[in-house]
């Protein structure tokens, strides 16, 4: 594709002459090939403008930058390289995303479960879907690995093109706050967006909760979204619902789509859904009050997309579990083991509150906090665990480049329940299972379906689900 075609619709100043053929887009010098268009991105640690010479030496024939550079190679000067990269990637991959219907799911917690349930409902309705999120990219029965909840724009639009060629008609994607802030979704027209909730997370990146909230709520505008489903049980959701026309969802109050007669049991949740004047009984295997909200959001979205309520309910009820989300394994003696991705104070309170209410014996919690991330929440995580745990085992999550002992110490500042520190995660899990008795629950939090631990720049294979299954059968 020629450069001018890629720059279509992008406000820029071109320095130099020519219209070279572009065969590759990249923002990482390790991915430069002959005839590449290289994007200089300003990051928190590195500035891509410092690497333009290497990119040119490796084959870049044009550079997108935010200020003129000292080179005779063609330069495209833009106000925001990240926004330009998103728009250019869309053009380079033939704007395939415009040929499909797109649903975005925004929220601190619940994005994955809501997305998976909605995906299953739409499949039941005969709609060919693709799913993009924390657990990976899925379409046509195949999992395509992705490192980020919302992939970077070049990878994202390459996936969109592959989806379109595979006759996908609806794309459901989790949209992280980072993705919104970093302009990853610029140029994508969302037919529908779902807001699940907003609680503390990612303050290492956003700095303040206000900026974090503003980023999420700022997505719900005509620039990005045509229609919206908003959970008004959440404070920010209630505010969003007052600012734009939307479908409201609630598990506590009357709304466009709301739950009544809610029953939260040990291995399922039951409720009556009241949606747009229609009623139906929902019996879902996804237990917990938080999953009432998640399934309501998915159901409201499906109905808004034209799916019948009976089909929507069937789609919810057919989901036995979501990988790494409140995933339950029963030991032969009756002890319950639950693996969950909860890694925020609110997420921890949600899952542990439910588990405590449905546990006859002791609630034993294995958890940790990630390194090089929001340090403010570490003692708060300890406080959240202490509200419900009879005993906690503090361990590694993804320590990254931090000292695990220091992370653990900062968490213990908020721990008031009895606890033990075992930094080796598999040993911590083994110890938790060894002290659990019939009627007890062991909750293993923080990693969910992740298949690695990040330690000193390396991704070491590790999966809580695999470790539990190994310990139970060996």
C-alpha positions in Angstrom: 0.0 0.0 0.0 1.3 3.5 -0.8 2.0 5.9 2.0 -0.6 8.4 0.9 -3.3 5.8 1.2 -2.1 5.0 4.7 -2.2 8.7 5.7 -5.8 9.1 4.5 -7.8 11.1 7.1 -4.7 11.8 9.3 -3.9 15.4 10.0 -0.1 15.8 9.3 2.7 17.8 7.8 4.9 15.9 5.3 8.5 16.8 5.2 10.2 15.5 2.1 8.9 14.2 -1.2 7.7 10.8 -2.5 5.0 8.3 -2.0 6.8 5.1 -1.2 5.2 1.6 -1.1 4.8 0.6 2.6 4.9 -3.1 3.4 5.1 -3.0 7.2 4.0 -0.8 10.2 5.9 -0.8 13.4 6.8 1.2 16.5 9.5 -1.2 17.8 12.9 -1.1 16.1 13.2 -4.9 16.5 10.2 -5.2 14.1 11.5 -3.0 11.4 11.7 -4.6 7.9 12.5 -3.1 4.5 9.9 -0.6 3.3 8.5 0.0 6.9 6.6 3.0 8.2 8.0 3.6 11.7 6.1 5.4 14.4 8.0 7.3 17.1 6.1 7.0 20.3 6.7 8.8 23.6 6.6 6.4 26.5 7.1 6.6 30.2 10.6 5.0 30.0 11.7 5.5 26.4 11.1 8.0 23.5 10.8 6.5 20.1 12.2 9.7 18.6 15.6 8.6 19.9 15.6 5.5 17.8 14.6 6.8 14.3 18.2 6.4 12.9 18.2 2.7 13.8 14.8 2.3 12.2 16.0 4.0 9.0 19.1 1.8 9.0 17.0 -1.3 9.3 14.7 -0.4 6.4 12.2 2.3 7.4 11.4 4.5 4.4 9.2 7.0 6.3 9.0 8.2 9.9 5.9 9.3 11.8 7.0 11.8 14.5 5.7 14.6 16.7 8.5 17.0 15.8 10.8 17.3 12.8 13.9 15.1 12.9 17.4 15.5 11.6 17.1 13.2 8.6 16.5 13.4 4.8 14.1 10.4 5.0 10.4 11.2 4.5 8.8 12.5 7.8 5.2 12.7 8.7 4.8 15.2 11.6 1.7 14.7 13.6 0.3 16.1 16.9 -0.1 12.6 18.5 1.9 9.6 17.1 -0.3 7.1 19.0 -3.5 8.4 17.5 -1.8 8.5 14.1 -0.7 4.9 14.5 -4.2 3.7 15.2 -5.7 5.5 12.2 -2.8 4.4 9.9 -3.2 0.8 11.1 -6.9 0.9 10.2 -6.1 2.2 6.7 -3.2 -0.3 6.2 -5.5 -3.2 7.0 -8.2 -2.0 4.6 -10.5 -0.6 7.3 -11.9 -4.1 7.9 -13.2 -3.1 11.3 -15.8 -0.8 9.6 -17.2 -3.9 7.9 -18.1 -5.6 11.2 -20.2 -4.6 14.3 -18.1 -3.8 17.3 -19.0 -4.1 21.0 -16.7 -2.7 23.6 -16.7 -3.7 27.3 -15.2 -1.2 29.8 -14.7 -1.6 33.5 -12.2 -2.4 36.3 -13.8 -5.7 37.0 -16.2 -8.0 35.1 -15.0 -7.3 31.5 -14.0 -10.9 30.8 -17.0 -12.6 32.2 -19.4 -10.1 30.6 -17.6 -10.6 27.2 -17.6 -14.4 27.4 -21.3 -14.6 28.4 -22.3 -12.1 25.6 -20.2 -14.1 23.1 -22.0 -17.3 24.0 -25.4 -15.6 23.7 -24.7 -14.2 20.3 -23.3 -17.6 19.2 -26.6 -19.2 20.3 -28.4 -16.7 18.1 -26.4 -17.9 15.1 -24.1 -14.8 15.0 -20.4 -15.5 14.1 -18.4 -13.6 16.7 -14.8 -12.9 17.7 -13.7 -12.2 21.3 -10.7 -10.1 22.3 -9.7 -9.8 25.9 -7.5 -10.7 28.9 -7.8 -14.5 28.3 -6.8 -14.1 24.6 -8.3 -13.7 21.2 -10.9 -16.2 20.0 -12.7 -16.8 16.8 -13.8 -19.8 14.7 -13.0 -22.1 17.6 -9.3 -21.1 17.7 -7.4 -19.2 20.4 -4.9 -16.6 19.1 -2.5 -15.5 21.9 -2.3 -11.8 22.8 -0.2 -10.2 25.6 -2.5 -7.4 26.4 -6.2 -7.0 27.3 -6.6 -4.7 24.3 -3.8 -5.4 21.8 -1.7 -2.6 20.3 -3.3 -1.0 17.2 -1.1 -2.7 14.5 -1.7 -6.1 16.0 -5.4 -5.2 16.6 -6.2 -4.2 13.1 -4.2 -7.1 11.7 -6.6 -9.3 13.7 -9.6 -7.4 12.5 -8.6 -8.1 8.9 -8.2 -11.8 9.7 -11.5 -11.9 11.4 -13.3 -10.2 8.5 -11.7 -12.7 6.1 -13.0 -15.5 8.3 -16.6 -14.0 8.0 -16.9 -12.7 11.5 -19.8 -10.3 11.8 -19.6 -9.1 15.4 -16.4 -8.4 17.4 -16.6 -8.2 21.2 -13.6 -6.6 22.8 -12.5 -5.7 26.3 -11.4 -2.1 26.3 -8.9 -1.3 29.0 -8.4 2.2 30.5 -4.8 2.0 29.2 -6.1 1.4 25.7 -8.4 4.5 25.9 -5.6 6.7 27.3 -3.1 5.5 24.7 -5.5 6.0 21.8 -5.5 2.3 20.8 -9.2 2.4 19.9 -9.0 5.7 17.9 -10.9 5.2 14.6 -13.0 2.3 15.8 -16.8 2.9 15.7 -18.4 1.0 18.5 -22.0 0.1 17.8 -22.4 -0.7 21.5 -20.3 -0.2 24.6 -20.9 -1.8 28.0 -19.8 -0.2 31.3 -19.5 -2.7 34.2 -17.9 -0.7 37.1 -15.0 1.5 38.2 -12.9 0.9 41.3 -9.3 1.5 42.3 -6.6 0.1 40.0 -3.7 1.3 37.7 -2.8 4.4 39.8 0.8 3.7 38.9 -0.2 4.8 35.3 -3.1 7.3 35.9 -1.8 8.9 39.1 -5.2 9.7 40.5 -8.6 8.0 40.7 -10.1 11.1 39.1 -8.0 10.7 36.0 -8.7 7.0 35.9 -12.5 7.6 36.2 -12.4 10.4 33.6 -10.6 8.1 31.1 -13.3 5.5 31.4 -16.2 7.9 31.4 -14.7 9.8 28.5 -15.0 6.8 26.3 -18.8 7.0 26.5 -19.3 9.8 24.0 -20.5 10.0 20.4 -16.8 10.1 19.2 -16.5 6.4 20.1 -19.9 4.9 20.9 -23.3 4.8 19.2 -25.2 3.0 22.0 -24.4 2.1 25.6 -25.3 -0.4 28.4 -24.5 1.1 31.8 -24.5 -0.5 35.2 -26.0 2.1 37.5 -25.2 0.2 40.7 -21.8 1.7 40.2 -21.3 5.4 41.2 -19.5 6.3 38.0 -22.0 4.3 36.0 -24.8 6.4 37.5 -23.0 9.5 36.5 -22.4 8.3 32.9 -26.1 7.4 32.6 -27.1 11.0 33.4 -24.8 12.3 30.6 -25.9 10.4 27.6 -28.9 8.2 26.4 -28.2 4.6 27.4 -29.7 1.4 28.5 -29.5 1.1 32.3 -28.7 -2.1 34.2 -29.1 -2.8 37.9 -29.2 -5.7 40.3 -30.5 -3.5 43.1 -32.9 -0.9 41.6 -35.4 -0.6 38.8 -33.7 0.1 35.5 -34.3 -0.7 31.8 -32.9 -4.1 32.6 -32.9 -5.2 36.2 -32.8 -8.2 38.5 -35.4 -9.1 41.1 -35.7 -12.1 43.5 -32.0 -12.6 43.5 -30.6 -15.7 45.1 -26.9 -16.2 45.4 -26.0 -19.8 46.2 -22.7 -21.7 46.6 -22.5 -22.8 43.0 -25.1 -20.8 41.2 -27.1 -17.5 41.1 -30.8 -17.3 40.3 -32.8 -14.2 39.5 -35.8 -12.8 37.6 -34.7 -10.5 34.8 -37.0 -7.6 33.9 -35.9 -6.2 30.6 -37.8 -3.7 28.4 -41.2 -5.0 29.7 -40.3 -8.7 29.4 -39.6 -11.1 32.2 -37.6 -14.3 32.4 -36.1 -16.5 35.1 -32.3 -16.9 34.9 -30.4 -19.8 36.6 -26.7 -19.3 36.1 -23.8 -21.4 37.1 -21.8 -18.2 37.5 -22.3 -17.7 41.2 -21.9 -14.5 43.2 -23.7 -11.1 43.2 -21.1 -9.6 40.9 -22.0 -12.2 38.3 -25.6 -11.2 38.5 -24.4 -7.8 37.3 -22.1 -9.3 34.7 -24.8 -11.5 33.2 -27.4 -8.7 33.3 -25.0 -6.5 31.3 -24.5 -9.2 28.7 -28.2 -9.9 28.5 -29.1 -6.2 28.0 -26.5 -6.0 25.3 -27.8 -9.0 23.5 -31.4 -7.7 23.6 -30.2 -4.4 22.3 -28.5 -6.3 19.4 -31.8 -7.9 18.6 -31.5 -11.2 20.3 -34.7 -12.6 21.9 -34.9 -12.9 25.6 -35.3 -16.7 25.7 -32.2 -17.1 23.5 -30.3 -14.7 25.7 -31.2 -16.5 28.9 -30.3 -19.9 27.4 -26.9 -18.4 26.3 -26.3 -17.3 29.9 -27.3 -20.6 31.4 -25.1 -22.6 29.1 -21.9 -21.0 30.4 -20.6 -23.4 33.1 -17.6 -21.2 34.0 -15.3 -18.5 32.7 -11.7 -19.6 32.7 -9.8 -18.2 35.7 -12.9 -16.4 37.0 -14.5 -17.9 40.1 -13.4 -21.2 38.7 -14.3 -23.9 41.2 -12.6 -27.3 41.8 -14.1 -29.6 44.4 -11.7 -31.9 46.3 -12.9 -35.4 47.1 -13.3 -34.6 50.8 -15.6 -31.6 50.1 -13.0 -28.8 50.3 -13.6 -26.1 47.7 -10.8 -24.6 45.7 -11.6 -21.4 43.8 -9.2 -19.7 41.3 -10.0 -16.1 40.5 -8.3 -13.2 38.7 -9.3 -10.7 41.4 -6.4 -8.3 41.8 -8.0 -5.1 42.9 -9.3 -4.2 46.4 -12.9 -4.2 45.1 -12.5 -7.4 43.1 -11.1 -9.1 46.2 -14.0 -8.0 48.3 -16.5 -9.2 45.8 -15.2 -12.7 45.4 -14.3 -13.2 49.1 -17.6 -11.8 50.3 -19.4 -14.3 48.2 -17.1 -17.2 49.2 -17.3 -16.4 52.9 -21.1 -16.4 52.8 -21.2 -19.8 51.1 -18.4 -21.5 53.2 -19.3 -23.7 56.2 -15.7 -24.0 57.4 -12.7 -21.8 57.1 -11.9 -19.4 54.3 -8.2 -19.7 53.4 -6.9 -17.1 50.9 -3.7 -17.3 48.8 -2.8 -13.9 47.2 -0.1 -11.4 46.3 0.4 -8.1 44.6 2.1 -7.3 41.3 5.4 -5.6 41.1 6.1 -2.3 39.3 2.4 -1.5 39.6 0.0 0.5 41.8 1.8 0.4 45.2 -0.9 2.4 46.9 -3.3 -0.5 46.7 -1.0 -3.1 48.4 -2.0 -2.4 52.1 -5.6 -1.9 50.8 -5.5 -5.4 49.3 -4.4 -6.7 52.7 -7.4 -4.9 54.3 -9.8 -6.4 51.7 -8.5 -9.9 52.4 -8.7 -9.4 56.1 -12.4 -8.5 56.0 -13.2 -12.1 55.1 -10.3 -14.5 55.4 -9.8 -16.8 58.4 -6.2 -17.3 57.3 -4.2 -15.8 54.5 -1.1 -17.0 52.7 0.8 -14.1 51.1 2.8 -15.1 48.1 4.2 -13.9 44.7 1.9 -12.6 42.0 4.0 -11.1 39.1 6.9 -9.5 41.0 8.4 -8.2 37.8 11.5 -6.2 38.7 10.7 -5.6 42.4 11.9 -7.5 45.4 9.1 -9.9 46.4 9.9 -9.5 50.1 9.3 -5.7 49.9 6.0 -6.2 48.0 4.9 -8.7 50.7 5.9 -6.3 53.5 3.9 -3.5 52.0 0.8 -5.8 51.8 1.2 -6.9 55.4 0.7 -3.3 56.5 -3.0 -3.8 55.8 -3.3 -7.4 56.9 -5.1 -7.9 60.3 -6.1 -11.6 59.9 -3.8 -14.5 60.7 -1.3 -15.0 57.9 1.8 -16.7 56.7 4.3 -15.6 54.0 5.4 -18.2 51.4 6.8 -16.4 48.4 7.0 -19.4 46.2 3.5 -19.5 44.7 3.3 -23.3 44.1 4.5 -23.9 47.7 2.0 -21.4 49.0 -0.8 -23.2 47.1 0.4 -26.6 48.4 0.4 -25.4 52.0 -3.1 -23.9 51.6 -4.4 -27.3 50.3 -2.6 -29.2 53.1 -4.4 -27.2 55.9 -7.8 -27.1 54.2 -10.4 -29.5 55.6 -13.9 -30.6 54.5 -16.2 -27.6 54.3 -13.3 -25.2 53.9 -12.7 -22.9 50.9 -9.3 -22.1 49.5 -9.3 -19.0 47.3 -6.3 -18.5 45.0 -6.4 -14.9 43.8 -4.7 -12.6 41.4 -3.7 -14.6 38.3 -6.8 -16.4 37.1 -6.1 -18.1 33.8 -2.6 -16.5 33.3 0.0 -19.1 32.2 3.1 -17.3 33.3 4.8 -15.3 36.1 6.7 -12.2 35.2 10.0 -12.3 37.1 13.0 -10.1 36.3 12.0 -9.6 32.7 11.2 -13.2 32.0 7.9 -14.9 31.6 8.2 -18.2 33.4 5.5 -20.8 32.7 3.0 -20.9 35.6 -0.7 -21.5 35.9 -2.7 -21.7 39.1 -5.3 -24.0 37.6 -2.6 -26.5 36.4 -0.8 -26.4 39.8 -4.0 -27.1 41.7 -4.9 -30.0 39.4 -1.4 -31.4 39.8 -1.4 -31.2 43.6 -4.8 -32.8 43.7 -3.8 -35.8 41.6 -0.2 -36.4 42.8 
